Amino acid sequence: MILPVFLFFIVFHYVPMYGIQIAFKNFSGVLGIWGSPWAGVEHFIRFFNGTYFKEIVWNTISISVYSLLVGFPVPIILALMLNEVRNKHFKKLVQTVTYAPYFISVVVMAGMILLFLAPETGVFNQMRKFFGAESINFMYEGRYFKTIYVLSGVWQSAGWGSIIYLSALAGIDPELHEAAVIDGASRLRRIWHINLPGILPTICIMLIMNCGSLMNVGFEKVFLLMNDLNRSHAEVISTYVYKVGLINREYSFSTAVGLFNSVINFIMLLTVNTITKKLNQSSLF
């Protein structure tokens, strides 16, 4: 049963690693991968010395860390709150409302964001006008981009992300809560001393996985929301790779940039995994 999944990763994740070598070559489609001349680390040096290196890396890291700090705790809190709801109908309603945004495509989500934030007809600007404030063209002012990206991502993924924590909460022995109630523990005390420690290993694993993809800021939403006026705050590594690789057809250079991104993610994964293993004995490996 695991064979299709195994083959999927072999074909689409491991076999393409053969092409990574063009990051160290001046790739030519005529000569092919093997026939292209070696360039060493020339493309990496060019990227590090590039005009946009600091800006792109800063945007990528700041958006990722911002998303982690704001978005990571929200599914945990939502799961803990849903776990305490005793009315089944209300619980199902909340779950449906919070899960639904996850199934909205990125293109539709970007369109909704642009409509909500429109300077004249957008909901947020209509609210500002109602309270006597002037409308703001949020998408044309770069300082708002990261907040818009992060908060819209939290709204879209928080409900779906809470599922795994609800599953972990379902595995906690009910007798622990019964004993705590007998001892006079309040609901908040039970959440703090039973529920949170019970899902702590799951939290650690999810934290490691999130840190392991710290540099992988979603290409689609950034690309759809980015424009010439907010580009300095929105351009990330994934959109830069698309621009230099597919549009400018600098395949070796774009591969070098992508490899740099992957190496940073790998280092982050190993680092956070080691720290978590020492502190909590929970790790991926």
C-alpha positions in Angstrom: 0.0 0.0 0.0 2.9 2.4 0.6 4.4 1.6 -2.8 2.6 4.4 -4.7 3.7 7.0 -2.1 7.2 5.7 -2.2 7.3 5.9 -6.0 5.8 9.4 -5.9 8.7 10.7 -3.7 11.3 8.8 -5.7 10.1 10.1 -9.1 9.2 13.7 -8.1 11.6 14.5 -5.3 14.7 12.4 -5.6 15.1 11.9 -9.3 15.0 15.7 -10.0 17.9 16.1 -7.6 20.1 14.9 -10.6 19.6 18.4 -12.1 20.9 20.2 -9.0 24.4 20.0 -10.6 23.5 22.8 -13.1 23.8 25.2 -10.1 27.6 24.6 -10.5 27.6 24.8 -14.3 26.9 27.3 -17.1 23.9 25.3 -18.3 23.2 25.1 -22.0 20.2 23.4 -23.4 22.2 22.3 -26.5 25.0 20.8 -24.5 22.8 19.2 -21.9 23.5 18.8 -18.2 26.6 16.6 -18.6 28.0 18.6 -21.5 27.7 22.1 -19.9 30.9 23.6 -18.6 31.6 23.8 -14.9 31.3 27.2 -13.2 32.0 26.3 -9.6 30.4 28.6 -7.1 30.2 31.5 -9.5 26.4 31.7 -9.5 26.3 31.6 -5.7 28.8 34.4 -5.4 26.8 36.4 -8.0 23.6 35.9 -5.9 25.4 36.9 -2.6 26.8 40.0 -4.2 23.6 40.9 -6.0 21.8 44.2 -5.5 18.6 42.5 -4.2 20.2 39.7 -2.1 19.7 41.4 1.3 16.2 42.6 0.4 15.0 39.2 -0.9 16.4 37.2 2.0 15.1 39.7 4.5 11.6 39.6 3.0 11.6 35.8 3.0 12.8 35.4 6.5 10.6 38.2 8.0 7.5 36.9 6.3 8.3 33.3 7.5 9.1 34.3 11.1 6.0 36.6 11.2 3.9 33.7 9.9 5.4 31.3 12.4 5.0 33.6 15.4 1.4 34.6 14.6 0.1 31.5 12.7 1.6 28.7 14.7 -0.1 29.2 18.1 -3.6 29.9 16.5 -4.5 26.3 15.5 -3.3 25.2 19.0 -5.5 27.7 20.8 -8.5 27.0 18.4 -8.1 23.2 19.1 -8.0 23.7 22.8 -11.1 25.9 22.6 -13.1 23.5 20.4 -12.1 20.6 22.7 -13.9 22.4 25.6 -17.2 23.0 23.6 -19.9 20.6 24.8 -22.6 21.6 22.4 -22.1 19.3 19.4 -24.1 21.4 17.0 -22.2 24.6 17.8 -18.9 22.8 17.7 -19.7 21.4 14.2 -20.7 24.9 13.0 -17.5 26.5 14.3 -15.4 23.7 12.7 -17.2 24.1 9.4 -16.7 27.9 9.4 -13.0 27.6 10.3 -12.2 24.7 7.9 -14.0 26.2 4.9 -11.4 28.8 4.0 -8.7 26.1 3.6 -10.5 24.8 0.5 -10.5 28.2 -1.3 -7.9 28.2 -4.1 -5.0 30.6 -3.8 -6.2 32.5 -6.9 -9.7 33.0 -5.4 -8.2 33.9 -2.1 -6.0 36.6 -3.6 -9.0 38.0 -5.5 -11.0 38.2 -2.3 -8.1 40.0 -0.5 -7.9 42.5 -3.4 -11.7 43.1 -3.2 -11.8 43.4 0.6 -8.9 45.9 0.6 -10.0 47.9 -2.5 -9.6 51.7 -1.8 -13.2 52.7 -2.7 -15.4 49.7 -2.4 -13.4 47.4 0.0 -15.0 46.3 3.3 -12.1 47.5 5.4 -12.0 51.0 3.8 -15.8 51.2 4.1 -15.4 50.6 7.8 -12.7 53.3 8.0 -15.0 55.8 6.2 -17.8 54.9 8.6 -15.6 55.9 11.5 -14.4 59.1 9.8 -11.0 57.9 8.6 -9.6 58.2 5.1 -9.4 55.2 2.9 -6.0 53.5 2.3 -4.8 51.6 -0.7 -3.4 48.8 1.3 -2.0 46.9 -1.7 0.0 49.9 -3.0 1.7 50.5 0.3 4.5 48.0 1.0 4.5 48.3 4.8 1.1 46.5 4.9 2.0 43.6 2.7 3.5 41.3 5.3 0.6 41.7 7.7 -1.9 41.1 4.9 -0.1 38.0 3.8 0.3 36.6 7.3 -3.2 37.3 8.6 -4.9 36.1 5.5 -2.9 32.9 5.8 -3.9 32.5 9.4 -7.6 32.9 8.5 -7.3 30.3 5.7 -5.3 27.6 7.5 -6.0 27.9 11.2 -9.1 25.7 11.2 -7.5 23.0 9.1 -4.3 23.1 11.1 -6.3 22.5 14.3 -7.4 19.1 13.2 -4.1 17.4 14.1 -4.2 18.9 17.6 -7.8 17.9 18.1 -6.7 14.3 17.2 -4.0 14.5 19.8 -6.4 15.9 22.4 -8.7 12.9 21.6 -6.0 10.6 22.7 -5.6 12.0 26.2 -6.9 9.6 28.9 -10.3 10.9 30.2 -9.5 9.5 33.6 -6.9 12.3 34.0 -9.6 14.9 33.7 -11.9 13.0 36.0 -9.2 12.8 38.7 -8.5 16.5 38.3 -12.2 17.4 38.6 -12.4 15.4 41.8 -9.3 17.3 43.1 -11.1 20.5 42.4 -9.1 21.6 39.3 -10.8 24.3 37.2 -11.1 24.0 33.5 -8.2 26.3 32.8 -6.0 24.3 35.2 -7.0 21.1 33.4 -6.1 22.7 30.0 -2.8 23.9 31.3 -1.7 20.8 33.3 -3.3 18.0 31.2 -4.2 19.1 27.7 -1.1 21.1 26.9 1.4 18.5 28.2 -0.7 15.8 26.4 -0.3 17.5 23.0 3.3 18.9 23.6 5.0 16.1 21.5 2.7 16.9 18.6 3.4 20.7 19.0 7.1 20.0 18.9 6.9 17.9 15.8 4.8 20.5 14.0 7.2 23.2 15.1 10.2 21.3 13.7 8.3 20.8 10.4 7.4 24.5 10.2 11.0 25.6 10.9 12.2 23.1 8.3 10.3 25.0 5.7 11.0 28.5 7.1 12.4 29.8 3.8 9.6 28.4 1.7 7.2 31.3 1.5 4.3 30.4 -0.8 5.0 31.5 -4.3 1.4 31.7 -5.6 -0.1 34.2 -3.1 3.0 36.5 -3.1 3.0 36.5 -6.9 -0.7 37.3 -7.1 -0.6 40.1 -4.5 2.7 41.7 -5.6 2.8 44.8 -7.7 5.4 47.4 -8.6 4.7 49.6 -5.6 5.0 46.9 -2.9 7.6 44.8 -4.6 10.4 45.9 -2.3 8.5 44.4 0.6 7.0 41.4 -1.3 9.8 39.9 -3.4 10.9 36.6 -1.9 13.2 33.9 -3.0 10.5 31.8 -4.7 9.3 34.7 -6.9 12.9 35.8 -7.6 13.7 32.2 -8.8 10.7 32.3 -11.0 11.7 35.6 -12.5 15.3 34.8 -13.2 14.7 31.1 -14.1 11.6 31.0 -16.2 11.3 34.6 -17.5 15.0 35.5 -17.9 16.0 31.8 -18.6 19.0 31.9 -16.3 18.6 28.3 -15.3 21.9 27.8 -13.6 21.6 30.9 -11.5 18.0 30.2 -10.5 19.0 26.7 -9.5 21.8 28.0 -7.4 19.4 30.4 -5.6 16.9 27.5 -5.1 19.7 25.3 -3.7 20.8 28.0 -1.3 17.1 28.2 -0.1 16.9 24.4 0.4 20.2 24.2 2.3 19.1 26.9 4.7 15.9 25.0 5.3 17.8 21.7 5.9 20.1 23.5 8.4 17.1 24.9 10.2 15.4 21.5 10.3 18.5 19.8 11.9 19.0 22.7 14.3 15.4 22.9 15.6 15.2 19.1 15.7 18.3 18.8 17.8 17.2 21.6 20.2 13.8 20.1 20.6 15.2 16.6 21.2 17.4 17.8 24.0 14.7 19.9 25.7 11.6 17.7 25.3 12.8 14.3 24.0 10.4 14.8 21.0 11.9 14.9 17.5 11.5 13.7 13.9 14.7 11.5 14.2 
